C-alpha cells in the first residue's frame, strides 16, 4: 500500500513538514485558471491513499479546487482520499438566524463527506454542536485542539503570564492551554447594550497589575476583540501584552493595528499562512492521522 501527501501552493511548506514526519512523498497540486476564472487542477503521483492538505480560509475557490483534486486523485487510482484542513471554514453558520439564510455548516459538511474518506481539522469554530461528526456526517471527522502547541509556546516564560480568554465560550480551551504551566486564567464577558453596542468586561482584572498578559484565542479575524481587551488590561496595569492563537486570519492592516496597540509578539500556528504563523502543527496532525488509522488502505 502506497501513501502520499498532496499540497496546494499556499500551504506547501506545512504540507511538506507533515509529509516528512509521516515518511511519505509530498506532491504539489497544480492549479491554473481559464480566462473566465474556472480552475484547472492537476495532481501527479501514484498513491493508494492520498492525504490532501489545504486550509479553508478564503474557502470559496479553495473548496471547488479541493473537490476537483479529490476527483482527479480517484481517477488516478486512489482508493482513499483524506482531507487535512487545519482551518475549516463555513463552520460558524450552524443555523438560520434569519428566514432565508443557508445553513452553511450543514451544506459544506455534507459536501466534504461526499468527496473525502476522512477529515482532520484543528479548533473548528463550532457553537451549538459538540462533535465535528455532527457537521460532517458519514466519515471519520476529527477536530483536534492546538492547546498543547500553544501551551508549549508558553513554557519557560518568566515571570509566568496571566492568560486571558476573550469570552465565556473560550474558558475550557484557555484553561487547557494554561494547565500544563499552572498559569492563572481570566475570561472576558461580552455585555450587549444594543444591536451594535458590545462592551467587554474582564472579571478579576485587577490581578494583572504589574504582570505580563497573554491574550489567547482560537481565531483572530480582524483583531477587534483583542484591541478592546488589551486596552482594558493596560488600564489595569498589565506590563506587557502578547497574543497566541490557533488561527490568524488577520490581514496586514489588522496586524499593524494590533502591533501599534502594543500587542506583541502575536503568534499563531501554521494552520493559515501569514507573518504570525510560526508555531508548527505537523506533529499534532501526524499523531492524529496515525492514531485514527486514516493512513490505512481503503
C-alpha positions as CSV (number, residue, x, y, z in Angstrom):
1,X,0.0,0.0,0.0
2,X,1.4,3.4,-1.0
3,X,0.5,6.7,0.6
4,X,1.4,10.2,-0.5
5,X,0.6,13.7,0.6
6,X,-0.6,16.4,-1.9
7,X,-0.4,20.1,-1.0
8,X,-1.5,23.3,-2.6
9,X,0.9,26.1,-3.3
10,X,-0.1,28.5,-0.5
11,X,0.5,25.8,2.2
12,X,3.2,23.7,0.6
13,X,5.7,24.3,3.4
14,X,3.4,22.9,6.2
15,X,2.4,20.1,3.9
16,X,6.0,19.1,3.3
17,X,6.7,19.2,7.1
18,X,3.8,16.8,7.7
19,X,4.8,14.5,4.9
20,X,8.4,14.3,6.3
21,X,7.0,13.2,9.7
22,X,4.8,10.6,8.0
23,X,7.7,9.3,5.9
24,X,5.9,9.8,2.6
25,X,6.4,11.9,-0.5
26,X,4.7,15.3,-0.9
27,X,3.5,16.3,-4.4
28,X,2.3,19.8,-5.3
29,X,-1.2,20.2,-6.6
30,X,-1.0,22.3,-9.8
31,X,-3.7,24.9,-10.3
32,X,-4.2,27.2,-13.3
33,X,-7.1,29.3,-14.3
34,X,-9.0,29.9,-17.5
35,X,-9.9,33.5,-18.6
36,X,-13.4,33.2,-17.1
37,X,-11.9,32.2,-13.6
38,X,-12.5,28.5,-13.8
39,X,-9.8,26.4,-12.1
40,X,-7.9,23.7,-13.8
41,X,-6.5,21.2,-11.2
42,X,-3.8,18.6,-11.9
43,X,-2.3,16.1,-9.4
44,X,0.6,13.8,-10.2
45,X,2.0,11.0,-8.1
46,X,0.7,7.4,-7.6
47,X,-0.9,6.5,-4.3
48,X,-3.4,4.1,-2.9
49,X,-4.1,6.5,0.0
50,X,-3.9,10.3,-0.6
51,X,-3.6,12.9,2.1
52,X,-4.9,16.2,0.6
53,X,-3.7,19.2,2.6
54,X,-5.3,22.6,2.4
55,X,-6.7,25.1,4.9
56,X,-10.1,26.6,4.1
57,X,-9.6,30.2,4.8
58,X,-10.8,32.1,1.7
59,X,-12.8,29.0,1.1
60,X,-14.9,29.6,-2.0
61,X,-12.3,28.9,-4.7
62,X,-10.5,26.5,-2.5
63,X,-13.5,24.3,-1.9
64,X,-14.0,23.9,-5.7
65,X,-10.4,23.1,-6.3
66,X,-10.3,20.6,-3.4
67,X,-13.3,18.7,-4.9
68,X,-11.6,18.7,-8.3
69,X,-8.3,17.5,-6.8
70,X,-10.1,14.7,-4.9
71,X,-11.8,13.6,-8.1
72,X,-8.5,13.6,-10.0
73,X,-6.9,11.5,-7.4
74,X,-9.6,8.9,-7.5
75,X,-9.5,8.9,-11.3
76,X,-5.8,8.2,-11.0
77,X,-6.4,5.1,-8.9
78,X,-6.5,6.4,-5.3
79,X,-8.8,4.2,-3.2
80,X,-8.8,6.5,-0.2
81,X,-8.6,10.4,0.0
82,X,-8.3,12.0,3.4
83,X,-8.6,15.8,3.8
84,X,-6.3,17.6,6.3
85,X,-7.8,21.1,6.6
86,X,-6.1,22.8,9.6
87,X,-8.5,25.7,9.3
88,X,-12.0,24.6,8.3
89,X,-14.2,27.4,7.0
90,X,-18.0,27.6,6.9
91,X,-18.5,26.0,10.4
92,X,-19.9,29.1,12.2
93,X,-23.3,29.3,10.4
94,X,-24.9,26.3,12.1
95,X,-28.5,27.6,12.0
96,X,-30.6,30.1,10.1
97,X,-30.6,33.2,12.2
98,X,-33.0,35.0,9.8
99,X,-35.5,33.5,7.3
100,X,-34.0,32.5,4.0
101,X,-30.4,32.0,5.3
102,X,-28.5,28.9,4.2
103,X,-27.1,26.8,7.0
104,X,-23.6,26.6,5.5
105,X,-22.2,24.3,8.1
106,X,-24.7,21.6,7.1
107,X,-24.2,22.2,3.3
108,X,-20.4,22.3,3.3
109,X,-20.1,19.4,5.8
110,X,-22.2,17.2,3.5
111,X,-20.1,18.3,0.5
112,X,-16.9,17.2,2.2
113,X,-18.4,13.9,3.3
114,X,-19.4,13.2,-0.3
115,X,-15.8,13.6,-1.6
116,X,-13.5,12.5,1.2
117,X,-13.0,9.4,3.3
118,X,-11.8,11.2,6.4
119,X,-11.2,14.7,7.7
120,X,-8.9,16.2,10.2
121,X,-9.1,19.9,11.3
122,X,-7.9,22.0,14.3
123,X,-10.1,24.0,16.6
124,X,-13.1,24.5,14.3
125,X,-15.4,27.3,15.1
126,X,-18.3,25.2,16.5
127,X,-21.0,26.8,18.6
128,X,-24.1,24.6,19.1
129,X,-22.7,21.2,18.4
130,X,-20.1,19.3,20.4
131,X,-18.7,16.9,17.8
132,X,-17.4,17.7,14.3
133,X,-19.2,14.5,13.1
134,X,-22.5,16.3,13.6
135,X,-21.4,18.7,10.9
136,X,-19.5,16.3,8.6
137,X,-21.5,13.1,8.6
138,X,-20.7,9.5,7.4
139,X,-16.9,9.8,7.5
140,X,-14.3,9.9,10.3
141,X,-14.2,13.6,11.1
142,X,-11.7,14.7,13.8
143,X,-11.4,18.0,15.5
144,X,-8.1,18.4,17.2
145,X,-7.1,21.1,19.7
146,X,-4.0,23.2,19.4
147,X,-3.9,23.8,23.1
148,X,-0.8,21.6,23.6
149,X,1.0,23.6,20.9
150,X,0.1,26.9,22.5
151,X,1.0,25.6,25.9
152,X,4.4,24.6,24.7
153,X,5.0,28.1,23.3
154,X,4.4,29.5,26.8
155,X,6.9,27.1,28.5
156,X,9.7,29.0,30.3
157,X,8.0,32.4,30.2
158,X,9.3,34.4,33.2
159,X,7.6,35.8,35.1
160,X,4.6,33.5,34.4
161,X,1.9,35.4,32.5
162,X,-1.8,35.7,33.1
163,X,-3.8,34.1,30.3
164,X,-6.9,36.0,29.2
165,X,-9.6,34.5,27.1
166,X,-11.9,36.8,25.1
167,X,-15.3,35.4,26.1
168,X,-17.1,32.8,28.1
169,X,-17.0,30.2,25.3
170,X,-13.2,30.3,25.4
171,X,-12.9,29.3,29.1
172,X,-12.4,25.5,28.7
173,X,-10.0,26.0,25.9
174,X,-7.9,28.7,27.6
175,X,-7.8,26.7,30.8
176,X,-6.4,23.7,28.7
177,X,-3.6,26.0,27.5
178,X,-2.9,27.2,31.0
179,X,-3.0,23.8,32.7
180,X,0.5,22.4,31.9
181,X,2.2,25.5,33.3
182,X,-0.3,26.1,36.1
183,X,-0.9,29.6,34.8
184,X,-3.6,32.0,36.1
185,X,-6.6,32.5,33.8
186,X,-9.1,35.3,33.4
187,X,-12.0,35.2,31.0
188,X,-13.8,38.2,29.4
189,X,-17.5,38.7,29.2
190,X,-19.4,40.5,26.4
191,X,-22.2,42.7,27.6
192,X,-24.5,43.7,24.8
193,X,-26.2,47.1,25.2
194,X,-27.9,47.1,21.8
195,X,-27.8,45.5,18.4
196,X,-24.5,47.3,17.6
197,X,-23.1,48.1,21.0
198,X,-21.0,45.4,22.8
199,X,-18.8,46.1,25.8
200,X,-16.1,43.7,27.0
201,X,-15.5,43.3,30.8
202,X,-12.9,41.1,32.4
203,X,-13.9,39.9,35.9
204,X,-10.9,39.9,38.3
205,X,-8.9,42.1,36.0
206,X,-7.1,43.7,39.0
207,X,-4.9,40.6,39.1
208,X,-3.0,41.7,36.0
209,X,-1.4,44.7,37.7
210,X,2.4,44.6,37.3
211,X,2.2,41.3,35.4
212,X,2.6,40.2,31.8
213,X,-0.5,39.0,30.0
214,X,-1.1,36.7,27.0
215,X,-4.4,37.0,25.2
216,X,-5.4,33.6,23.9
217,X,-8.0,32.9,21.2
218,X,-8.9,30.2,18.7
219,X,-9.3,32.6,15.8
220,X,-8.1,36.1,15.2
221,X,-10.2,37.6,12.4
222,X,-9.9,41.4,12.5
223,X,-8.4,41.6,16.0
224,X,-11.1,44.0,17.3
225,X,-11.8,42.0,20.4
226,X,-8.1,41.8,21.2
227,X,-7.8,45.5,20.8
228,X,-10.6,46.2,23.2
229,X,-9.3,43.6,25.8
230,X,-5.7,45.0,25.5
231,X,-6.9,48.5,26.4
232,X,-8.7,47.2,29.5
233,X,-5.7,45.2,30.5
234,X,-3.3,48.1,30.0
235,X,-5.5,50.4,32.1
236,X,-5.5,47.7,34.8
237,X,-1.7,47.8,35.0
238,X,-0.5,44.9,32.8
239,X,3.1,45.4,32.0
240,X,3.3,43.5,28.7
241,X,0.6,42.2,26.4
242,X,1.1,39.5,23.8
243,X,-1.2,37.1,21.9
244,X,-1.5,33.5,21.0
245,X,-4.0,32.0,18.6
246,X,-4.6,28.8,16.7
247,X,-5.7,30.5,13.5
248,X,-4.7,34.1,12.5
249,X,-6.8,35.3,9.6
250,X,-6.0,39.0,10.2
251,X,-4.7,41.0,7.2
252,X,-1.7,43.3,7.1
253,X,-3.8,46.4,8.2
254,X,-5.3,44.5,11.1
255,X,-1.9,43.2,12.2
256,X,-0.5,46.7,12.0
257,X,-3.2,48.0,14.3
258,X,-2.5,45.2,16.8
259,X,1.2,46.0,16.8
260,X,0.5,49.7,17.2
261,X,-1.6,48.9,20.2
262,X,1.4,47.1,21.8
263,X,0.2,43.6,21.4
264,X,3.5,41.8,20.7
265,X,4.5,39.3,19.8
266,X,1.4,37.8,18.2
267,X,2.0,34.1,17.5
268,X,-0.3,31.6,15.7
269,X,0.1,28.1,14.4
270,X,0.9,27.4,10.8
271,X,-2.7,26.5,10.1
272,X,-3.1,29.6,8.0
273,X,-0.1,31.1,6.2
274,X,0.9,34.6,7.3
275,X,3.5,36.5,9.2
276,X,2.1,35.4,12.6
277,X,2.1,31.7,11.6
278,X,5.2,30.3,13.4
279,X,4.0,27.5,15.7
280,X,4.3,24.2,13.8
281,X,1.3,21.7,13.8
282,X,2.8,18.9,11.8
283,X,3.5,16.7,14.9
284,X,-0.1,17.2,16.1
285,X,-1.5,16.2,12.7
286,X,0.8,13.3,12.2
287,X,-0.1,11.7,15.5
288,X,-3.8,12.1,14.8
289,X,-3.5,10.5,11.4
290,X,-1.7,7.5,12.8
291,X,-3.9,7.1,15.9
292,X,-7.1,7.4,13.9
293,X,-6.0,4.8,11.4
294,X,-6.6,7.1,8.5
295,X,-3.3,6.1,6.7
296,X,-4.6,2.5,6.3
297,X,-5.6,1.4,2.8
298,X,-9.2,2.0,1.7
